[in-house]
C-alpha cells in the first residue's frame, strides 16, 4: 500500500487504549489499531480489511488505584491467616524475599515493612532479600523511603554460587538436595512478595511461588532451567511445593500486575489460599485465547524502566513465540536500555542453547533463562525489536533492530494474519482447543 500523504506509523504521546477503527485510504478499507508501550508512547498500525487480526488487549487499567492502601488492606485482613501484625513476636528475625521485579515495588515493600514495624519488629531485625545485585540496584533506586530508622534495614542480594550464603535444608522426595539462602533458613518469619502471572508454557502446576529455585544454589537453578518436557516441569513444580513447605513458609504476599506499572490485585495470607485465588485472578487477566497461530505477532512491553529489562523481553518473546507460525515474524516494542547479560551476549557466538550448555555455569540463572527464551524464539521466527539500544548491540544477537517503526507497518501489510499482544511480559496466551494443563 503506498503511504504518501498519510501520517506514518510513529510515536504518539497520549494514553489511547486499543480501539480499532475503520479507515478508507485510496479506495481501500483498513482497520487501524493502537498499542501502548513504554511510558507515554503508542503505536498506530493499519491493516487491510481482509487481514485477520486478533487483539489480545489484556486489562486496560489497574484495579488497585491506591497500591499502598490495597497492600495494607490485604495485610490487615489476609486470607486464612491472622493479621500480619500478629505474625511475629519481639526479637524475631524477619526476611522479606522479593523474587522478581514488582510493579510499584517500593510502595508494596514499604507497606509490608511499615506493618511489621507497627507491630513488634525493629528495623535491624528485617532483611530485604533480592535474587541478585542487579535487582538490589533497581530496588535501591526506587526505595526513596530509606532514611532514619529505615537505614538499619538490611538489603541483600542472593549469591547462588556462594556456599557460605546457603543452608542445606533436606533432600527432596526425588533425592535432590534442597538449599536455600541462609537469610531464609535463619529467619523466624519469611514473607515472600511475588508477582503472580500464568505460566508461559501453557501449564499450571500450582507451585506455591518462586522462592525455590530463585533463592537456591546454581546447580538447582540450572537443573530447573533445563526442564524440556512436561513430566520434568511437573516434577519441578512438586519439588518447589515440597521445598517451600520444608522451609516453613506459611504466609505470602502476591501481586497480580496490571498493564505497565499498574497493579490489579494485592493478595496476602496463607500460602495455598493466596495461590488458589491468585491463580484464578491472574488467569482471568493474562491468559488470552486466540483461534490460531498468526504470520505476525506484534507485542509490547508497557511501563517504566523497571519493566524495560531483558528479563521481561525474554518473557515477552516466549509469549509471542507461542502464537506465531513457524517461520513467521515477531515484532516487540519496548523502551529497553539495559545491556544484554553475558549468557545472551554469547548466544550468537556459540549457537548453543544456554539451557542445555554446561559452559558458563556461573551466569545468573535469570540471564541464562533470558538467553534460552531468545534462542527458542529465534528458532521459531524472525524477531524485530524496537528499543533504545544501539543497533549493533541488537543485531549482534541475531535480532533485527527497528530504526523506524513504519518498517513494522510494512510487515503488517504483507501478512495474512496478525496477533496484537499488549503487555506481553505478563501474557500467557493459549491457542483455542489446546487448553491449560493443571495438576
C-alpha positions as a printed Julia matrix, in Angstrom:
439×3 Matrix{Float64}:
   0.0     0.0    0.0
   1.5     3.44  -0.91
   1.81    5.59   2.18
   2.13    9.04   0.58
   0.03   11.83   2.02
  -0.86    9.8    5.1
   0.62   10.02   8.57
   3.09    7.13   9.0
   3.27    4.87  11.99
   5.05    6.67  14.81
   5.28    7.66  18.47
   2.3     9.44  19.91
   2.34   10.83  23.43
  -1.18   10.13  24.56
  -2.96    7.45  26.53
  -5.11    5.93  23.81
  -6.25    2.39  24.52
  -6.55   -0.37  21.96
  -9.57    0.76  19.92
  -9.71   -0.47  16.29
 -11.29    1.93  13.83
 -12.19    1.82  10.14
 -10.22    3.99   7.72
 -10.72    4.48   3.98
  -7.48    5.17   2.12
  -7.09    5.28  -1.64
 -10.34    3.44  -2.17
  -9.34    0.59   0.15
 -10.65   -0.21   3.63
  -8.25   -0.57   6.56
  -8.61   -1.38  10.23
  -6.48    0.83  12.45
  -5.22   -0.38  15.83
  -3.25    1.29  18.62
  -0.89   -0.34  21.11
   0.77    1.37  24.06
   4.36    0.66  25.04
   6.94    2.17  27.36
   5.68    5.28  29.13
   3.52    7.63  27.1
   4.22    6.01  23.74
   1.72    4.37  21.43
   1.99    2.61  18.13
  -0.59    3.03  15.36
  -0.98    0.32  12.72
  -3.27   -0.08   9.74
  -4.18   -3.48   8.34
  -6.06   -4.28   5.13
  -9.64   -5.21   5.99
  -9.11   -8.78   4.76
  -6.21   -9.36   7.19
  -7.24  -11.48  10.17
  -6.23   -9.52  13.28
  -6.76  -10.81  16.82
  -6.33   -8.29  19.6
  -5.13   -9.62  22.98
  -5.53   -6.33  24.8
  -5.49   -7.68  28.35
  -6.7    -5.41  31.16
  -6.67   -1.77  30.08
  -6.1    -0.34  33.56
  -5.2    -1.39  37.07
  -7.91   -2.05  39.66
  -5.81   -1.01  42.67
  -5.6     2.76  42.14
  -4.07    3.23  45.61
  -1.45    0.47  45.78
  -0.31    1.33  49.31
  -3.89    1.17  50.62
  -4.58   -2.07  48.75
  -1.46   -3.65  50.25
  -2.28   -2.51  53.78
  -5.85   -3.8   53.43
  -4.55   -7.2   52.29
  -2.14   -7.37  55.24
  -4.8    -6.38  57.78
  -7.32   -8.96  56.51
  -5.26  -11.78  54.99
  -6.75  -14.95  53.52
  -6.98  -17.76  56.09
  -4.25  -16.17  58.24
  -4.12  -13.77  61.2
  -3.27  -10.11  60.52
   0.43   -9.67  59.76
   0.83   -7.53  62.88
   0.32  -10.68  64.98
   2.58  -12.94  62.9
   5.78  -12.17  64.83
   6.96  -11.65  68.38
   9.66   -9.3   69.72
  13.13  -10.37  68.68
  12.06  -12.34  65.6
  14.36  -12.16  62.6
  12.25  -11.38  59.53
  13.2   -11.82  55.88
  11.14  -10.17  53.16
  12.03  -12.05  49.95
  11.3   -10.38  46.62
  11.52  -12.96  43.85
  11.42  -10.65  40.84
  10.79   -7.08  39.78
   7.42   -5.92  41.08
   5.19   -3.19  39.72
   5.17   -0.43  42.33
   7.89   -2.39  44.16
   8.89    0.31  46.62
   5.28    1.11  47.55
   4.36   -2.52  48.23
   7.52   -3.4   50.16
   7.25   -0.2   52.21
   3.67   -1.09  53.18
   4.81   -4.55  54.32
   7.71   -3.14  56.33
   5.56   -0.4   57.87
   3.08   -3.06  59.01
   5.89   -5.07  60.61
   7.33   -2.0   62.35
   3.91   -1.03  63.69
   3.8    -4.42  65.43
   6.87   -5.68  67.28
   9.68   -5.63  64.7
  12.7    -3.35  64.8
  14.45   -2.17  61.61
  17.64   -4.1   62.37
  15.6    -7.34  62.58
  14.37   -7.02  58.98
  16.24   -8.15  55.86
  15.05   -7.49  52.31
  16.41  -10.27  50.08
  16.56   -9.98  46.29
  17.69  -12.51  43.63
  20.89  -10.7   42.55
  22.91   -7.5   42.75
  21.2    -6.06  39.68
  17.82   -6.31  41.4
  19.27   -4.73  44.54
  20.39   -1.75  42.46
  16.94   -1.45  40.88
  15.24   -1.66  44.26
  17.59    0.84  45.9
  16.86    3.31  43.12
  13.14    3.13  43.92
  13.38    2.99  47.71
  13.3     6.71  48.44
  11.97    5.94  51.93
  15.38    4.72  53.16
  16.04    7.34  55.8
  16.09    7.43  59.57
  15.38    4.02  61.12
  14.85    2.54  57.67
  18.59    2.78  57.03
  19.04   -0.05  59.56
  17.06   -2.44  57.37
  19.42   -4.79  55.54
  19.16   -5.2   51.76
  20.99   -8.23  50.39
  21.5    -9.96  47.07
  21.3   -13.73  46.73
  24.55  -15.32  45.53
  23.79  -18.9   44.4
  27.48  -19.75  43.88
  28.47  -18.79  47.44
  28.18  -21.85  49.69
  28.58  -19.66  52.76
  25.36  -17.89  51.79
  23.41  -21.16  51.55
  21.93  -23.61  54.03
  21.13  -27.26  53.36
  17.51  -27.98  54.31
  16.88  -31.62  53.32
  16.76  -33.99  50.38
  13.59  -33.85  48.33
  11.46  -36.93  47.73
  13.14  -37.08  44.33
  16.53  -37.32  46.07
  17.76  -33.82  45.19
  19.47  -31.63  47.8
  17.43  -28.59  48.78
  19.45  -25.47  49.51
  18.1   -22.05  50.45
  19.7   -18.7   51.13
  20.71  -18.62  54.78
  18.62  -15.49  55.4
  15.54  -17.57  54.66
  16.64  -20.52  56.78
  17.7   -18.41  59.76
  14.59  -16.22  59.78
  11.78  -16.7   62.27
   9.35  -15.27  59.72
   9.7   -15.34  55.93
   7.4   -13.14  53.85
   7.69  -13.75  50.1
   6.48  -10.93  47.87
   5.91  -12.21  44.35
   4.39  -11.3   41.03
   1.79  -13.88  40.04
   1.23  -14.42  36.33
   0.19  -17.57  34.47
   2.91  -19.92  33.26
   4.05  -19.06  29.73
   4.43  -22.72  28.79
   0.68  -23.32  28.96
   0.94  -25.49  32.09
  -0.15  -24.6   35.6
   1.25  -26.99  38.18
   0.18  -24.82  41.15
   3.69  -24.44  42.55
   3.48  -22.07  45.53
   5.57  -19.11  44.48
   9.12  -18.85  43.28
  11.31  -18.86  46.4
  12.65  -22.13  45.04
  14.78  -22.28  42.97
  15.2   -18.47  42.87
  16.98  -18.49  46.24
  18.62  -21.9   45.88
  22.05  -22.9   44.54
  23.34  -22.64  40.98
  23.12  -26.39  40.33
  19.43  -26.44  41.23
  18.69  -23.34  39.17
  20.44  -24.88  36.17
  18.55  -28.16  36.6
  15.25  -26.28  36.52
  16.33  -24.26  33.52
  16.93  -27.49  31.6
  13.37  -28.75  32.05
  12.38  -29.5   28.47
   9.31  -31.72  28.81
   6.01  -31.73  30.65
   6.98  -34.5   33.07
  10.13  -32.76  34.3
   8.3   -29.45  34.65
   5.61  -31.13  36.74
   8.25  -32.83  38.91
   9.93  -29.48  39.48
   6.63  -27.9   40.5
   6.08  -30.69  43.03
   9.62  -30.24  44.35
   9.09  -26.48  44.61
   5.97  -27.07  46.68
   7.88  -29.5   48.91
  10.85  -27.14  49.35
   8.6   -24.25  50.33
   6.85  -26.47  52.88
  10.19  -27.65  54.31
  11.28  -24.03  54.7
   8.17  -23.45  56.79
   6.72  -20.6   54.77
   3.15  -20.01  55.92
   2.29  -16.55  54.64
   2.91  -14.77  51.36
   2.08  -11.59  49.5
   1.27  -11.93  45.82
   0.75   -9.18  43.3
  -1.3    -9.59  40.13
   0.08   -6.94  37.8
  -1.97   -4.67  35.59
  -0.84   -3.01  32.39
   2.51   -1.25  32.59
   3.41   -0.34  36.14
  -0.12   -0.7   37.45
  -1.44   -3.28  39.89
  -4.67   -5.24  39.55
  -4.72   -7.03  42.92
  -2.63   -7.42  46.06
  -3.26  -10.64  47.99
  -1.88  -11.69  51.36
  -2.44  -14.66  53.6
  -1.88  -18.37  53.96
   0.26  -19.54  51.05
  -2.11  -22.08  49.5
  -5.15  -19.81  49.86
  -3.34  -16.91  48.22
  -2.06  -19.17  45.45
  -5.53  -20.54  44.7
  -7.19  -17.14  44.45
  -4.2   -15.58  42.7
  -4.13  -18.25  40.0
  -7.74  -17.53  39.13
  -7.31  -13.75  39.09
  -4.1   -13.84  37.07
  -5.55  -16.26  34.52
  -8.62  -14.06  34.1
  -6.36  -11.09  33.39
  -3.44  -12.55  31.47
  -4.33  -15.84  29.77
  -5.94  -14.82  26.47
  -7.08  -17.45  23.99
  -6.71  -16.98  20.24
  -8.19  -19.03  17.42
  -4.96  -19.96  15.63
  -1.3   -19.1   15.12
  -0.53  -15.98  13.08
   2.06  -14.97  10.48
   2.95  -11.91  12.55
   2.79  -11.21  16.28
   3.2    -7.6   17.38
   3.94   -7.43  21.1
   4.59   -4.59  23.51
   6.1    -4.01  26.94
   4.34   -1.13  28.63
   5.7     0.6   31.72
   8.74    2.34  33.14
  12.42    1.37  33.41
  11.82   -1.42  35.95
   9.83   -3.3   33.29
  12.13   -2.43  30.39
  14.59   -5.23  31.12
  15.94   -8.26  29.28
  14.17  -10.47  31.8
  10.83   -9.14  30.61
  11.94   -9.07  26.96
  12.68  -12.79  27.25
   9.29  -13.47  28.77
   7.53  -11.35  26.13
   9.3   -13.21  23.33
   8.38  -16.56  24.87
   4.72  -15.49  24.97
   4.79  -14.22  21.4
   6.55  -17.37  20.17
   3.59  -19.45  21.37
   1.36  -17.57  18.94
   3.47  -17.13  15.82
   3.55  -19.55  12.89
   6.8   -21.42  12.43
   8.89  -19.2   10.15
   6.79  -16.13  10.92
   7.79  -12.83  12.49
   7.65  -11.28  15.97
   7.87   -7.5   16.44
   8.44   -6.33  20.02
   8.1    -2.67  21.01
  10.0    -1.57  24.13
  11.96    1.28  25.69
  14.74   -1.17  26.58
  18.06    0.43  27.57
  19.57   -2.37  29.63
  22.58   -4.06  28.04
  22.32   -7.83  27.46
  23.9   -10.12  30.06
  26.83  -12.48  29.42
  24.78  -15.55  28.52
  22.75  -13.58  26.0
  25.84  -11.9   24.56
  27.38  -15.3   23.83
  24.19  -16.61  22.24
  25.16  -15.93  18.64
  28.83  -16.73  19.15
  28.45  -20.41  20.06
  24.88  -21.07  18.89
  24.18  -23.4   21.84
  21.01  -23.18  23.89
  22.11  -21.8   27.31
  19.57  -24.09  28.98
  21.48  -27.21  27.98
  25.04  -25.92  27.75
  27.43  -26.88  30.54
  29.64  -23.86  29.88
  29.47  -20.6   31.81
  27.55  -22.13  34.69
  28.37  -19.08  36.82
  26.0   -16.87  34.84
  22.94  -15.67  36.71
  20.18  -18.21  36.19
  17.88  -15.35  35.19
  20.33  -14.31  32.47
  20.57  -17.86  31.15
  16.78  -18.12  31.13
  16.57  -14.92  29.06
  19.14  -16.3   26.62
  17.25  -19.59  26.41
  13.98  -17.81  25.63
  15.59  -15.61  22.97
  17.28  -18.68  21.46
  13.97  -20.57  21.29
  12.1   -17.61  19.81
  14.77  -17.11  17.13
  14.46  -20.77  16.16
  10.75  -20.24  15.52
  10.54  -16.77  13.97
  12.37  -13.66  12.85
  12.49  -11.09  15.65
  12.23   -7.32  15.18
  12.96   -5.17  18.23
  12.22   -1.52  18.92
  14.45   -0.36  21.78
  16.74    2.45  22.88
  19.88    0.33  22.49
  22.42    0.8   19.68
  21.57   -1.14  16.54
  24.85   -3.1   16.68
  24.05   -4.38  20.18
  20.73   -5.79  18.96
  21.97   -7.14  15.65
  24.84   -8.98  17.37
  22.14  -11.13  18.97
  20.64  -12.14  15.65
  17.7    -9.77  16.18
  16.68   -7.11  13.67
  16.98   -3.6   15.08
  13.99   -1.49  14.05
  15.2     2.01  13.34
  11.87    3.29  12.03
   8.62    1.87  13.41
   6.99    2.2    9.97
   9.03   -0.87   8.95
   6.59   -2.85  11.08
   3.73   -1.23   9.19
   5.09   -2.84   6.04
   5.2    -6.23   7.77
   1.57   -5.76   8.74
   0.57   -5.01   5.16
   2.25   -8.18   3.89
   0.85  -10.69   6.4
  -2.38  -12.66   6.14
  -2.88  -12.83   9.9
  -1.62  -10.9   12.91
  -1.99  -11.1   16.69
  -1.57   -7.97  18.82
  -0.21   -8.87  22.26
  -0.22   -5.95  24.68
   1.88   -6.15  27.86
   3.4    -9.35  26.53
   5.71   -9.58  29.56
   2.71  -10.76  31.6
   0.61  -12.55  29.0
   0.45  -16.35  28.82
  -1.62  -16.96  25.7
  -3.08  -20.24  24.53
  -4.4   -21.48  21.21
  -8.09  -22.43  21.15
  -8.53  -26.14  21.77
  -5.11  -26.63  23.39
  -6.16  -25.54  26.86
  -4.06  -25.43  30.01
  -2.77  -28.5   31.84
  -3.37  -28.29  35.57
  -2.22  -30.64  38.29
